[in-house]
């Protein structure tokens, strides 16, 4: 599903598939040292996702909920946001829509 350059990656997926899915979205040319925003309200899941992406060579910015995700979007030139759909304070889908509207140039997939 694509909306204003947003791509939904449905869970569940295996941890080793995460970096591959992210590379597919970013493309190989844009993947080197890209910053990924991980918005997840479960601390263990957020930690696992962040570690997998860090080990794959991405810089990671973490957020605990949708509001924090929007606050952290300007940090580190985020190329991609990975959000749980059911985040607290502001749901992941609503936060993703707001993130996409704040990105100067978005791509559709």
N, C-alpha and C positions, 0 to 999 in steps of 0.2 A: 504494500500500500504506500502510495506516495502523496504527500501533501506539502507544498512549498519546500520541496527539497528534502523532506523527512523520509526516512526509510525505517520501517518497523522490522525488527528481527525478533521473531517469536521464540520464546523459551518453551520447553527446555531444549538446551543444546549441550553437548559435551564441552567441558572446559577447554580441551585442545582445539575445538572448532571455533572458539571465540575470536582468536587472532586472525584466523582465516576469513571469517565472516567480515571482520572489520577491514581487512585488506581489500576484500571484494568491494566494499562500499567506497573506501577512499581511493582505490586504484593503487597500483604499485608505485607510481610516481609521487603520489601524495602521502604515502604511508611512512616515509622515513622521518623519524622523530616527531611525528604529529602528536598533538595534545588531544586526549580523549577525556571528556567529562563523564564520570561515572556517578549517576544519581540513583541511589539505592538506600532504602530506609532500614534494611537489615544489615547490621554491622558485619556479621560473618560473610554474607554474600558480597557486600561492597568490598571487603578486604580481598576475597578470592578473585573477584573480577579485576580489581586494581593490580594485584600481583601478576595475574596472567598477562594483562596488557603491558605492564612494566617489563616483564620478562621478554615480551615480544618486541620491545624497543620503543614503546610509546611512552610519552610523558602523560601522567594521569592527574587530574584534578577531581577530588571527591566532593560529593554533596549528599546530605542526609535526607533531603526532601526537595520538592519542586521549587519552593521559594529560594532555598540555598543554591539550587542549580542555576536559577536566573541571576542570582547575585555573583556567582563564580564564573558565569559565561565569559565575561571580558578577560579573565585571567589566562595568560599563556596562549592566547590565540587558538582557542578551541576549534579543532577541525571537525569533531564528531562528538555528539552527546549520546550516551548509552543510558537510558532511563527505564526504571521500573514503571509500568503503566499505573500502578496503584500506590504512588507515593503519598505521604502525608502532607498536610497543609495545602499543597497544590498538586493535583494529580499529574502523573508523568506525561499523559497525552496533552493536557492543557499546557504544561510547562514546555513540552516539545514544540507545540504550536507557537508559543511566545518566543522561544529561543529561535525558531526558524524565521520569525518575523523580524528579529533583531540582527540577523546575519546579513551583512551587506550584499553578498552574492551567494545564492544557494543553487545547488544542482538538483535536478530531478533524476530519479532512477526508475 
